[in-house]
Amino acid sequence: METKKILVVEDEVIVAEDIVQTLKSLGYEVHGYVTSGEEAISNVKDETPDIILMDIRLSGELDGIETAEKINEKFNIPIVYLTAYSGTHILDRAKISRPYGYIVKPFDEINLYTTIEIAIHKHNVQAQLVDETENALASVYGCIEVLIENSVNLPKEIKDKIDLIKRSTDKIKNSIEKL
């Protein structure tokens, strides 16, 4: 099994160093940590981690949730929140960013390890399903195009059914793109 590379985004230096050491002791590859959302986004562009552990309260302009949303817009990297905040308002905001996990500090190694492993596994399975679905959709689109090209003499109700299949396929494609 290849070593997974993790980015730690934590603004408290002592906590960040403890997390880094814990991750290394669990066998993960960690190249230190960053303390702000802006640094996290820059790091992701340069380093491309396999997973990100993100605190919610960060130094800088962006909090962890805003940072996660910006990363999700451009990159396909799973994010797990590792935070001291568990209030309903924060949790509701966090859910919108579709994290792969949410660990409340203080954490224990087993909880950290299992959450990371499940998040990485879920991300990999999801990516595989997206690829397979996109390939299947490409085949369906190809068939639809052949049907449309040869539909000149078909009855209107058949043409309507072909159009319905195309619109439904477009909806599936749009849903997949949101993942």
Backbone as a chain_set.jsonl record, in Angstrom:
{"seq": "METKKILVVEDEVIVAEDIVQTLKSLGYEVHGYVTSGEEAISNVKDETPDIILMDIRLSGELDGIETAEKINEKFNIPIVYLTAYSGTHILDRAKISRPYGYIVKPFDEINLYTTIEIAIHKHNVQAQLVDETENALASVYGCIEVLIENSVNLPKEIKDKIDLIKRSTDKIKNSIEKL", "coords": {"N": [[0.841, -1.181, 0.0], [0.583, 2.196, -0.887], [2.064, 5.085, 0.635], [0.039, 7.528, 2.063], [-0.34, 10.955, 1.395], [-0.69, 13.732, 3.451], [-2.164, 16.873, 4.075], [-2.011, 19.18, 6.64], [-4.041, 21.558, 8.09], [-3.951, 23.922, 10.29], [-4.138, 26.38, 12.759], [-3.018, 26.657, 15.287], [0.083, 26.307, 16.502], [1.346, 24.428, 18.277], [-0.625, 22.438, 18.475], [-0.814, 21.732, 15.772], [1.773, 20.676, 15.294], [1.663, 18.468, 16.982], [-0.375, 16.986, 15.733], [0.865, 16.459, 13.266], [3.049, 14.841, 14.103], [1.613, 12.689, 15.187], [0.318, 11.723, 12.891], [2.532, 10.954, 11.347], [3.508, 8.907, 12.98], [1.524, 7.098, 12.546], [2.084, 6.268, 10.05], [1.691, 7.902, 7.851], [2.489, 10.255, 5.233], [3.615, 13.42, 5.789], [4.128, 16.744, 5.087], [4.668, 18.811, 6.937], [2.728, 21.644, 8.009], [0.122, 24.075, 7.413], [-1.11, 27.35, 8.309], [-3.213, 28.961, 7.539], [-6.148, 29.526, 5.488], [-5.556, 30.572, 2.987], [-2.877, 29.824, 2.64], [-3.269, 27.082, 2.584], [-4.704, 26.667, 0.192], [-2.803, 27.51, -1.674], [-0.791, 25.619, -1.14], [-2.059, 23.234, -1.875], [-2.216, 23.553, -4.623], [0.47, 23.282, -5.29], [1.443, 20.912, -4.054], [-0.487, 18.794, -4.041], [-2.051, 16.958, -2.063], [-3.204, 13.732, -0.774], [-5.264, 13.774, 0.994], [-6.882, 16.14, 3.159], [-6.562, 17.465, 6.368], [-8.482, 19.596, 8.157], [-8.738, 22.376, 10.196], [-11.404, 24.357, 11.568], [-11.448, 26.984, 12.544], [-9.243, 29.369, 11.527], [-6.181, 31.226, 10.989], [-5.956, 34.294, 9.112], [-7.867, 35.402, 6.204], [-9.82, 33.543, 5.396], [-11.959, 31.058, 6.804], [-11.881, 27.578, 7.866], [-14.02, 26.226, 6.644], [-14.784, 27.869, 4.492], [-12.384, 27.746, 3.118], [-12.303, 25.007, 2.481], [-14.485, 24.889, 0.725], [-13.525, 26.446, -1.416], [-11.329, 24.911, -2.197], [-12.657, 22.572, -2.959], [-13.955, 23.493, -5.242], [-11.986, 23.522, -7.209], [-10.293, 21.315, -6.977], [-10.039, 17.78, -6.553], [-10.034, 16.588, -3.806], [-10.279, 14.827, -0.826], [-11.625, 16.126, 2.233], [-11.251, 16.308, 5.695], [-12.644, 17.51, 8.586], [-11.011, 18.625, 11.478], [-11.494, 19.624, 14.452], [-12.203, 21.826, 17.252], [-14.715, 22.705, 17.433], [-18.094, 22.03, 17.726], [-20.645, 22.896, 17.611], [-24.087, 23.341, 16.6], [-24.585, 25.303, 14.59], [-22.037, 25.629, 13.387], [-21.585, 22.984, 12.56], [-23.701, 22.653, 10.743], [-22.935, 24.506, 8.757], [-20.524, 23.305, 8.01], [-21.373, 20.867, 6.893], [-22.425, 21.617, 4.43], [-20.193, 21.949, 2.844], [-19.525, 19.401, 2.179], [-17.801, 17.432, 3.64], [-15.515, 14.676, 4.154], [-15.351, 13.672, 6.612], [-15.566, 14.402, 10.175], [-13.97, 15.315, 12.894], [-13.929, 15.781, 16.323], [-11.928, 17.697, 18.451], [-10.556, 17.046, 21.7], [-8.767, 14.483, 19.951], [-8.408, 10.917, 19.419], [-5.858, 8.557, 18.471], [-6.834, 6.235, 17.158], [-9.417, 6.952, 16.297], [-8.729, 9.072, 14.579], [-7.103, 7.718, 12.682], [-8.922, 5.752, 11.631], [-10.927, 7.392, 10.564], [-9.519, 8.826, 8.593], [-8.701, 6.695, 6.906], [-11.2, 5.619, 6.076], [-12.245, 7.87, 4.799], [-10.427, 8.233, 2.658], [-10.802, 5.802, 1.316], [-13.562, 5.989, 0.667], [-13.475, 8.213, -1.0], [-11.883, 7.219, -3.128], [-13.525, 5.115, -4.089], [-15.758, 6.578, -4.857], [-14.613, 8.175, -6.889], [-13.982, 6.178, -8.745], [-16.565, 5.257, -9.367], [-17.625, 7.563, -10.543], [-15.966, 7.772, -12.815], [-16.66, 5.369, -14.165], [-19.381, 5.825, -14.597], [-19.293, 8.121, -16.203], [-18.054, 7.026, -18.463], [-20.028, 5.197, -19.263], [-22.099, 6.98, -19.812], [-20.991, 8.333, -21.988], [-21.143, 6.354, -23.91], [-23.923, 6.07, -24.097], [-24.615, 8.644, -25.006], [-23.393, 8.499, -27.525], [-24.966, 6.523, -28.761], [-27.426, 7.86, -28.735], [-26.896, 9.986, -30.465], [-26.575, 8.595, -32.887], [-29.143, 7.601, -33.154], [-30.586, 10.002, -33.387], [-29.517, 11.055, -35.757], [-30.541, 9.216, -37.546], [-33.244, 9.479, -37.416], [-35.096, 10.624, -39.092], [-37.27, 9.465, -40.497], [-38.736, 8.398, -38.468], [-41.566, 7.878, -36.276], [-43.227, 10.595, -34.524], [-43.634, 10.102, -31.776], [-41.607, 8.29, -31.142], [-39.364, 9.86, -31.676], [-39.761, 11.73, -29.65], [-39.345, 10.108, -27.432], [-36.626, 9.518, -27.74], [-35.598, 12.076, -27.377], [-36.355, 12.439, -24.715], [-34.736, 10.501, -23.482], [-32.227, 11.637, -24.029], [-32.424, 14.074, -22.577], [-32.689, 13.044, -19.985], [-30.26, 11.719, -19.713], [-28.573, 13.932, -19.811], [-29.272, 15.104, -17.348], [-28.297, 13.176, -15.561], [-25.579, 13.362, -16.14], [-25.075, 16.012, -15.277], [-25.559, 15.695, -12.54], [-23.507, 13.931, -11.822], [-21.296, 15.559, -12.295], [-21.45, 17.271, -10.123], [-20.517, 15.783, -8.062]], "CA": [[0.0, 0.0, 0.0], [1.394, 3.409, -0.95], [1.9, 6.026, 1.734], [-0.846, 8.633, 1.732], [0.197, 12.274, 1.711], [-1.713, 14.51, 4.137], [-1.937, 18.281, 4.39], [-2.629, 19.606, 7.892], [-4.348, 22.988, 8.111], [-4.203, 24.177, 11.722], [-3.468, 27.643, 13.087], [-2.325, 26.579, 16.568], [1.346, 25.644, 16.172], [1.57, 23.244, 19.131], [-1.6, 21.425, 18.049], [-0.412, 21.29, 14.428], [2.951, 19.808, 15.416], [1.197, 17.21, 17.581], [-1.091, 16.252, 14.681], [1.871, 15.989, 12.307], [3.757, 13.714, 14.72], [0.668, 11.565, 15.275], [0.137, 11.184, 11.535], [3.763, 10.253, 10.971], [3.585, 7.658, 13.744], [0.543, 6.194, 11.947], [2.602, 5.838, 8.753], [1.341, 8.816, 6.768], [3.499, 11.212, 4.792], [3.166, 14.785, 6.079], [5.177, 17.736, 4.834], [4.406, 19.951, 7.811], [1.368, 22.138, 8.104], [-0.102, 25.486, 7.112], [-1.942, 27.929, 9.363], [-4.314, 29.765, 7.014], [-6.817, 29.013, 4.296], [-4.83, 31.016, 1.804], [-1.708, 28.944, 2.514], [-3.757, 25.748, 2.22], [-5.026, 26.677, -1.236], [-1.516, 27.576, -2.384], [-0.106, 24.339, -0.946], [-2.756, 22.221, -2.666], [-1.809, 23.766, -6.022], [1.851, 22.841, -5.468], [1.76, 19.602, -3.476], [-1.562, 17.845, -4.295], [-2.144, 15.897, -1.059], [-4.259, 12.73, -0.953], [-6.349, 14.139, 1.899], [-6.601, 17.332, 3.951], [-7.161, 17.61, 7.696], [-8.741, 21.03, 8.189], [-9.39, 23.011, 11.337], [-12.409, 25.299, 11.092], [-10.973, 28.336, 12.871], [-7.895, 29.533, 11.001], [-5.71, 32.598, 10.836], [-6.151, 34.75, 7.74], [-9.196, 35.865, 5.786], [-10.754, 32.434, 5.21], [-11.996, 30.01, 7.817], [-11.688, 26.257, 7.282], [-15.141, 25.852, 5.787], [-14.623, 28.636, 3.251], [-11.219, 27.178, 2.437], [-12.729, 23.718, 1.916], [-15.34, 25.152, -0.431], [-12.666, 26.909, -2.52], [-10.545, 23.754, -2.654], [-13.587, 21.674, -3.655], [-14.284, 24.056, -6.559], [-10.906, 23.347, -8.178], [-9.524, 20.089, -6.78], [-10.792, 16.606, -6.115], [-9.28, 16.097, -2.653], [-11.165, 14.705, 0.34], [-11.306, 16.97, 3.381], [-11.796, 15.915, 6.996], [-12.488, 18.563, 9.59], [-10.431, 18.235, 12.764], [-11.762, 20.905, 15.076], [-12.76, 21.855, 18.609], [-16.06, 23.261, 17.339], [-19.1, 21.023, 17.411], [-21.97, 23.506, 17.703], [-25.013, 23.082, 15.504], [-24.379, 26.271, 13.51], [-20.787, 25.269, 12.69], [-21.795, 21.69, 11.912], [-24.553, 22.874, 9.572], [-22.09, 25.136, 7.737], [-19.537, 22.323, 7.549], [-22.034, 19.859, 6.06], [-22.616, 22.157, 3.081], [-18.948, 21.761, 2.091], [-19.447, 17.957, 1.909], [-16.553, 16.825, 4.112], [-15.459, 13.213, 4.239], [-15.352, 13.334, 8.028], [-15.58, 15.527, 11.116], [-13.435, 14.822, 14.164], [-13.902, 16.824, 17.342], [-10.771, 17.651, 19.347], [-9.33, 16.281, 21.454], [-8.983, 13.25, 19.199], [-7.485, 9.824, 19.734], [-5.214, 8.036, 17.262], [-7.691, 5.262, 16.466], [-10.465, 7.717, 15.612], [-8.071, 9.787, 13.498], [-6.691, 6.738, 11.674], [-10.077, 5.146, 10.954], [-11.6, 8.424, 9.773], [-8.696, 9.072, 7.4], [-8.765, 5.529, 6.011], [-12.544, 5.545, 5.488], [-12.375, 9.007, 3.876], [-9.65, 7.934, 1.452], [-11.49, 4.705, 0.628], [-14.8, 6.52, 0.1], [-13.077, 9.088, -2.107], [-11.438, 6.372, -4.237], [-14.695, 4.422, -4.631], [-16.557, 7.6, -5.535], [-13.92, 8.538, -8.125], [-14.152, 5.058, -9.671], [-17.957, 5.272, -9.827], [-17.771, 8.7, -11.455], [-15.316, 7.389, -14.08], [-17.468, 4.346, -14.83], [-20.627, 6.454, -15.032], [-18.966, 8.988, -17.339], [-17.825, 6.152, -19.626], [-21.33, 4.675, -19.688], [-22.82, 8.107, -20.41], [-20.416, 8.582, -23.312], [-21.735, 5.343, -24.805], [-25.33, 6.415, -24.297], [-24.634, 9.808, -25.902], [-23.08, 8.021, -28.872], [-26.167, 5.856, -29.292], [-28.453, 8.887, -28.955], [-26.537, 10.723, -31.689], [-26.887, 7.729, -34.033], [-30.602, 7.576, -33.285], [-31.036, 11.313, -33.882], [-29.117, 11.16, -37.163], [-31.349, 8.312, -38.362], [-34.637, 9.561, -36.958], [-35.892, 11.412, -40.033], [-38.509, 8.784, -40.859], [-39.363, 7.796, -37.29], [-42.761, 8.572, -35.785], [-42.976, 11.642, -33.553], [-43.549, 9.568, -30.403], [-40.274, 7.697, -30.999], [-38.454, 10.997, -31.574], [-39.952, 12.284, -28.305], [-38.678, 9.187, -26.491], [-35.182, 9.741, -27.893], [-35.331, 13.35, -26.717], [-36.468, 12.191, -23.272], [-33.521, 9.785, -23.085], [-31.128, 12.61, -24.047], [-32.581, 14.991, -21.425], [-32.406, 12.272, -18.762], [-28.813, 11.509, -19.695], [-27.995, 15.225, -19.429], [-29.478, 15.271, -15.897], [-27.336, 12.279, -14.887], [-24.258, 13.968, -16.33], [-24.997, 17.16, -14.375], [-25.459, 15.191, -11.156], [-22.155, 13.377, -11.664], [-20.356, 16.68, -12.232], [-21.528, 17.857, -8.784], [-19.754, 14.943, -7.134]], "C": [[0.886, 1.245, 0.0], [1.063, 4.338, 0.212], [1.043, 7.188, 1.276], [-0.27, 9.94, 2.243], [-0.928, 13.147, 2.278], [-1.249, 15.948, 4.334], [-2.697, 18.594, 5.675], [-2.812, 21.12, 7.835], [-4.839, 23.306, 9.527], [-3.445, 25.429, 12.118], [-2.783, 27.651, 14.451], [-1.083, 25.699, 16.386], [1.558, 24.373, 16.987], [0.632, 22.114, 18.73], [-1.203, 20.858, 16.69], [0.771, 20.33, 14.494], [2.588, 18.463, 16.033], [0.471, 16.354, 16.538], [-0.108, 15.661, 13.681], [2.605, 14.771, 12.866], [2.87, 12.477, 14.825], [0.494, 10.913, 13.909], [1.365, 10.415, 11.068], [3.883, 8.925, 11.705], [2.587, 6.621, 13.223], [0.939, 5.76, 10.54], [2.249, 6.733, 7.583], [2.515, 9.735, 6.444], [2.927, 12.617, 5.023], [4.348, 15.727, 5.862], [4.928, 18.985, 5.666], [2.955, 20.349, 7.782], [1.33, 23.585, 7.644], [-1.113, 26.022, 8.111], [-3.12, 28.758, 8.851], [-4.932, 29.102, 5.789], [-6.085, 29.373, 3.02], [-3.596, 30.134, 1.565], [-2.132, 27.541, 2.076], [-4.028, 25.668, 0.723], [-3.75, 26.7, -2.069], [-0.784, 26.244, -2.306], [-0.739, 23.255, -1.815], [-2.374, 22.339, -4.138], [-0.434, 23.171, -6.288], [2.082, 21.378, -5.104], [0.764, 18.493, -3.793], [-1.59, 16.689, -3.276], [-3.255, 14.902, -1.402], [-5.482, 13.059, -0.12], [-5.908, 15.361, 2.699], [-7.301, 17.224, 5.29], [-7.271, 19.105, 7.957], [-9.399, 21.454, 9.493], [-10.406, 24.011, 10.785], [-11.989, 26.74, 11.37], [-9.515, 28.435, 12.45], [-7.483, 30.996, 11.059], [-5.925, 32.997, 9.38], [-7.594, 35.118, 7.466], [-10.244, 34.75, 5.758], [-10.781, 31.524, 6.425], [-11.891, 28.654, 7.105], [-12.793, 25.834, 6.332], [-15.06, 26.591, 4.452], [-13.453, 28.092, 2.43], [-11.582, 25.854, 1.767], [-13.583, 23.929, 0.671], [-14.508, 25.593, -1.634], [-11.824, 25.759, -3.079], [-11.441, 22.802, -3.442], [-13.964, 22.173, -5.042], [-13.247, 23.68, -7.622], [-10.207, 21.995, -8.113], [-10.427, 18.973, -6.276], [-10.02, 15.932, -4.974], [-10.227, 15.985, -1.466], [-10.67, 15.55, 1.509], [-12.014, 16.419, 4.608], [-11.577, 17.078, 7.941], [-11.967, 17.953, 10.884], [-10.467, 19.501, 13.603], [-12.309, 20.768, 16.489], [-14.218, 22.3, 18.584], [-17.065, 22.205, 16.904], [-20.515, 21.578, 17.521], [-22.783, 23.274, 16.45], [-24.78, 24.018, 14.32], [-23.13, 25.923, 12.692], [-20.965, 23.961, 11.929], [-22.66, 21.836, 10.663], [-23.769, 23.527, 8.442], [-21.12, 24.12, 7.144], [-20.171, 21.306, 6.602], [-22.208, 20.33, 4.623], [-21.376, 21.946, 2.219], [-18.652, 20.287, 1.79], [-18.119, 17.32, 2.345], [-16.654, 15.306, 4.125], [-15.398, 12.745, 5.687], [-15.294, 14.585, 8.875], [-15.152, 14.958, 12.459], [-13.371, 15.991, 15.136], [-12.689, 16.6, 18.237], [-11.268, 17.641, 20.789], [-9.666, 14.943, 20.783], [-8.066, 12.161, 19.732], [-6.988, 9.234, 18.415], [-6.109, 7.099, 16.464], [-8.778, 5.981, 15.674], [-9.888, 8.475, 14.411], [-7.736, 8.833, 12.353], [-7.898, 6.189, 10.919], [-10.818, 6.168, 10.094], [-10.83, 8.716, 8.495], [-8.821, 7.915, 6.412], [-10.128, 5.402, 5.332], [-12.729, 6.677, 4.478], [-11.641, 8.741, 2.573], [-10.331, 6.837, 0.635], [-12.762, 5.211, -0.06], [-14.502, 7.403, -1.106], [-12.672, 8.268, -3.335], [-12.6, 5.639, -4.901], [-15.558, 5.396, -5.42], [-15.915, 7.991, -6.864], [-14.078, 7.437, -9.181], [-15.572, 5.028, -10.227], [-18.209, 6.409, -10.808], [-17.163, 8.352, -12.807], [-16.163, 6.388, -14.859], [-18.766, 4.93, -15.371], [-20.382, 7.366, -16.222], [-18.721, 8.17, -18.602], [-19.143, 5.606, -20.166], [-22.144, 5.784, -20.364], [-22.298, 8.43, -21.803], [-20.982, 7.591, -24.323], [-23.189, 5.665, -25.114], [-25.445, 7.618, -25.233], [-24.339, 9.399, -27.343], [-24.277, 7.355, -29.525], [-27.265, 6.865, -29.609], [-28.166, 9.64, -30.253], [-26.856, 9.903, -32.944], [-28.396, 7.7, -34.257], [-31.133, 8.892, -33.861], [-30.715, 11.468, -35.361], [-30.023, 10.33, -38.076], [-32.842, 8.402, -38.043], [-35.562, 10.305, -37.912], [-37.246, 10.765, -40.297], [-39.208, 8.13, -39.664], [-40.607, 8.575, -36.878], [-42.389, 9.57, -34.679], [-42.828, 11.082, -32.133], [-42.196, 8.893, -30.142], [-39.238, 8.81, -30.865], [-38.552, 11.636, -30.187], [-39.266, 11.417, -27.248], [-37.156, 9.346, -26.56], [-34.781, 11.035, -27.197], [-35.394, 13.203, -25.196], [-35.221, 11.473, -22.744], [-32.343, 10.758, -23.04], [-31.22, 13.558, -22.857], [-32.264, 14.281, -20.11], [-30.914, 12.019, -18.611], [-28.093, 12.8, -19.311], [-28.124, 15.462, -17.924], [-28.5, 14.396, -15.116], [-25.939, 12.871, -14.976], [-24.076, 15.16, -15.38], [-24.867, 16.739, -12.92], [-24.071, 14.643, -10.878], [-21.138, 14.499, -11.535], [-20.348, 17.354, -10.859], [-20.755, 17.046, -7.763], [-18.317, 15.377, -7.208]], "O": [[1.826, 1.342, 0.789], [-0.065, 4.371, 0.703], [1.29, 7.77, 0.219], [0.222, 10.026, 3.368], [-1.986, 13.285, 1.663], [-0.105, 16.207, 4.706], [-3.889, 18.305, 5.782], [-1.87, 21.865, 7.567], [-5.972, 23.003, 9.901], [-2.249, 25.542, 11.851], [-2.028, 28.578, 14.742], [-1.193, 24.496, 16.147], [1.919, 23.339, 16.425], [1.049, 20.958, 18.654], [-1.25, 19.646, 16.48], [0.774, 19.294, 13.829], [3.142, 17.433, 15.649], [0.679, 15.143, 16.469], [-0.232, 14.5, 13.293], [2.764, 13.772, 12.163], [3.319, 11.357, 14.583], [0.52, 9.688, 13.792], [1.246, 9.349, 10.464], [4.311, 7.929, 11.122], [2.768, 5.42, 13.425], [0.228, 4.982, 9.903], [2.483, 6.362, 6.432], [3.403, 9.958, 7.266], [1.865, 12.949, 4.497], [5.433, 15.513, 6.402], [4.975, 20.098, 5.143], [2.066, 19.526, 7.565], [2.365, 24.236, 7.504], [-1.884, 25.259, 8.694], [-3.943, 29.212, 9.647], [-4.328, 28.243, 5.147], [-6.005, 28.573, 2.088], [-3.309, 29.749, 0.432], [-1.438, 26.892, 1.293], [-3.626, 24.708, 0.065], [-3.641, 25.981, -3.062], [-0.218, 25.789, -3.299], [-0.032, 22.451, -2.421], [-2.225, 21.327, -4.822], [-0.183, 22.625, -7.362], [2.84, 20.683, -5.781], [1.158, 17.326, -3.811], [-1.194, 15.57, -3.601], [-4.133, 15.192, -2.214], [-6.601, 12.679, -0.467], [-4.714, 15.59, 2.894], [-8.494, 16.927, 5.35], [-6.26, 19.807, 7.976], [-10.47, 20.965, 9.853], [-10.273, 24.462, 9.647], [-12.16, 27.614, 10.519], [-8.66, 27.697, 12.939], [-8.324, 31.888, 11.164], [-6.061, 32.135, 8.512], [-8.432, 35.144, 8.368], [-11.414, 34.985, 6.058], [-9.737, 31.248, 7.016], [-11.821, 28.601, 5.877], [-12.538, 25.163, 5.332], [-15.249, 25.986, 3.397], [-13.53, 27.993, 1.206], [-11.21, 25.612, 0.619], [-13.419, 23.223, -0.324], [-14.765, 25.154, -2.755], [-11.633, 25.652, -4.291], [-11.031, 22.281, -4.479], [-14.26, 21.372, -5.928], [-13.585, 23.535, -8.797], [-9.592, 21.571, -9.092], [-11.455, 19.222, -5.648], [-9.435, 14.863, -5.145], [-10.91, 16.953, -1.132], [-9.468, 15.675, 1.744], [-13.204, 16.107, 4.575], [-10.459, 17.573, 8.082], [-12.429, 16.9, 11.323], [-9.587, 20.354, 13.489], [-12.816, 19.713, 16.869], [-14.886, 22.273, 19.617], [-16.912, 21.571, 15.86], [-21.481, 20.815, 17.525], [-22.236, 23.039, 15.372], [-24.777, 23.575, 13.172], [-23.164, 25.923, 11.461], [-20.54, 23.848, 10.779], [-22.383, 21.212, 9.639], [-23.922, 23.139, 7.284], [-20.917, 24.076, 5.931], [-19.555, 20.926, 5.607], [-22.144, 19.523, 3.696], [-21.485, 21.782, 1.004], [-17.617, 19.977, 1.199], [-17.404, 16.741, 1.528], [-17.746, 14.738, 4.107], [-15.393, 11.543, 5.951], [-15.015, 15.679, 8.384], [-15.897, 14.204, 13.086], [-12.832, 17.051, 14.82], [-12.441, 15.494, 18.717], [-12.333, 18.196, 21.061], [-10.721, 14.359, 21.028], [-7.075, 12.44, 20.407], [-7.624, 9.396, 17.374], [-6.14, 7.162, 15.235], [-9.027, 5.653, 14.514], [-10.503, 8.508, 13.346], [-8.048, 9.11, 11.194], [-7.894, 6.165, 9.688], [-11.287, 5.834, 9.006], [-11.427, 8.841, 7.426], [-9.023, 8.133, 5.218], [-10.199, 5.11, 4.138], [-13.311, 6.465, 3.414], [-12.179, 8.997, 1.496], [-10.424, 6.932, -0.588], [-13.009, 4.9, -1.226], [-15.204, 7.341, -2.116], [-13.072, 8.588, -4.454], [-12.661, 5.549, -6.127], [-16.03, 5.081, -6.513], [-16.617, 8.125, -7.866], [-14.281, 7.724, -10.361], [-15.766, 4.799, -11.421], [-18.927, 6.236, -11.793], [-17.778, 8.609, -13.842], [-16.362, 6.537, -16.064], [-19.203, 4.578, -16.466], [-21.182, 7.386, -17.157], [-19.133, 8.571, -19.691], [-19.351, 5.556, -21.378], [-22.802, 5.543, -21.376], [-23.074, 8.764, -22.698], [-21.265, 7.955, -25.464], [-23.631, 5.547, -26.256], [-26.271, 7.62, -26.146], [-24.968, 9.901, -28.273], [-24.569, 7.591, -30.697], [-27.953, 6.746, -30.623], [-29.074, 9.901, -31.042], [-27.344, 10.442, -33.938], [-28.87, 7.765, -35.391], [-32.019, 8.892, -34.716], [-31.543, 11.955, -36.131], [-30.247, 10.689, -39.232], [-33.606, 7.494, -38.37], [-36.707, 10.587, -37.56], [-38.266, 11.455, -40.318], [-40.172, 7.386, -39.843], [-40.695, 9.782, -37.102], [-41.379, 9.412, -33.994], [-41.979, 11.549, -31.373], [-41.701, 8.932, -29.016], [-38.334, 8.718, -30.035], [-37.538, 12.036, -29.615], [-38.682, 11.929, -26.293], [-36.483, 9.31, -25.53], [-33.759, 11.092, -26.512], [-34.577, 13.779, -24.478], [-34.716, 11.81, -21.673], [-31.542, 10.71, -22.106], [-30.216, 13.821, -22.197], [-31.637, 14.863, -19.223], [-30.372, 12.097, -17.509], [-27.112, 12.765, -18.568], [-27.194, 15.964, -17.294], [-27.938, 14.838, -14.114], [-25.2, 12.879, -13.991], [-23.028, 15.292, -14.748], [-24.137, 17.368, -12.154], [-23.52, 14.873, -9.802], [-20.205, 14.393, -10.739], [-19.342, 17.948, -10.473], [-20.378, 17.564, -6.712], [-17.467, 14.818, -6.514]]}, "num_chains": 1, "name": "protein.A"}
